[in-house]
C-alpha cells in the first residue's frame, strides 16, 4: 500500500543555487553603469517594502527614471541618483529624487521631492550661490550636513 506522500511529486534539486555567485559586490569598486543598476535594484526593493511597484521609464529626457505606483495614491515620478543632486532642469516638474545613504551598504535610500531638496540646499549651504548652480544649473554633494537634514526622507530597507 502506498501512502499519500509517495504520490506527491518530489522537489527538484535547486540547481540554480550552485550557479549563483554569492560574493557581494563592493559598491565603491563598481563602474557608473553598475552603480546605477545596483541603486535601481535597491530602490525597487525598498519601495516594495512600502507597498510601491516601480516601473522604469526607458526614455528619461530631463525627467523621471521610474514611476512608482501604490494602490489608491497618485504615482510618483522618481529620478535616481548616486548622491544628493539638484538641477534646474528638474525644478517644477514634481520629480522625487532617490539616492542611497552615504553608507551604501545599509540598503536604505532617501526619497525627497526635488524642489524640497533645493530648499534644503539653499537653507543649509551656499549651494545655490556656487558657479556650478548659477552657470551649469546643477549641484551635488556627499557632505555630512546634507544627510543630517534628510533623515525624515529616509526609507529603511
CORDA-V978966 format. One record per residue. N is the residue number from 1. RES is the residue in one small letter. PHI is phi in degrees with one decimal (NA if undefined). Layout:
# CORDA-V978966
N	RES	PHI
N	RES	PHI
This chain:
# CORDA-V978966
1	x	NA
2	x	-95.9
3	x	-85.6
4	x	-62.1
5	x	-69.4
6	x	-68.9
7	x	-86.1
8	x	-77.7
9	x	-66.5
10	x	-77.8
11	x	-69.7
12	x	-72.6
13	x	-65.0
14	x	-82.9
15	x	-62.2
16	x	-60.2
17	x	-65.3
18	x	-77.1
19	x	-86.7
20	x	-78.1
21	x	-77.8
22	x	-94.1
23	x	-87.1
24	x	-69.4
25	x	-80.5
26	x	-100.5
27	x	-51.6
28	x	-61.5
29	x	-91.0
30	x	-79.3
31	x	-76.4
32	x	-63.4
33	x	-67.9
34	x	-67.5
35	x	-64.6
36	x	-62.7
37	x	-65.4
38	x	-60.5
39	x	-66.6
40	x	-64.3
41	x	-65.4
42	x	-62.9
43	x	-62.0
44	x	-60.6
45	x	-66.0
46	x	-65.9
47	x	-63.0
48	x	-60.5
49	x	-64.5
50	x	-99.7
51	x	88.6
52	x	-99.0
53	x	-108.0
54	x	-102.8
55	x	-120.0
56	x	-72.1
57	x	-109.2
58	x	-75.0
59	x	-112.6
60	x	-105.7
61	x	-52.4
62	x	53.9
63	x	-147.3
64	x	-79.2
65	x	-91.2
66	x	-141.1
67	x	-113.9
68	x	-108.6
69	x	-112.0
70	x	-142.2
71	x	-50.3
72	x	79.3
73	x	-127.4
74	x	-65.7
75	x	-67.3
76	x	-107.2
77	x	-94.3
78	x	-122.4
79	x	-105.9
80	x	-93.9
81	x	-132.2
82	x	-88.7
83	x	-160.2
84	x	-57.5
85	x	-146.4
86	x	-122.5
87	x	-146.1
88	x	-61.4
89	x	-66.1
90	x	-92.2
91	x	-66.0
92	x	73.0
93	x	-101.2
94	x	72.1
95	x	-74.6
96	x	-108.5
97	x	-95.8
98	x	-120.1
99	x	-158.5
100	x	-74.7
101	x	-65.9
102	x	-60.0
103	x	-90.2
104	x	-60.8
105	x	-76.8
106	x	-70.6
107	x	88.2
108	x	-76.8
109	x	-134.3
110	x	-106.4
111	x	-136.6
112	x	-139.9
113	x	-62.2
114	x	-53.8
115	x	-65.9
116	x	-69.0
117	x	-65.5
118	x	-59.8
119	x	-61.7
120	x	-62.6
121	x	-61.0
122	x	-68.3
123	x	-75.8
124	x	-119.0
125	x	-158.3
126	x	-99.1
127	x	-53.8
128	x	-78.1
129	x	-102.6
130	x	-77.5
131	x	-61.7
132	x	-57.7
133	x	-71.5
134	x	-69.7
135	x	-96.6
136	x	-99.9
137	x	77.0
138	x	-149.4
139	x	-160.3
140	x	-144.6
141	x	-158.4
142	x	-118.1
143	x	-63.5
144	x	-58.1
145	x	-57.2
146	x	-66.9
147	x	-66.3
148	x	-63.3
149	x	-90.4
150	x	-111.3
151	x	-55.1
152	x	-70.0
153	x	-100.6
154	x	-77.5
155	x	-107.9
156	x	-84.9
157	x	-70.9
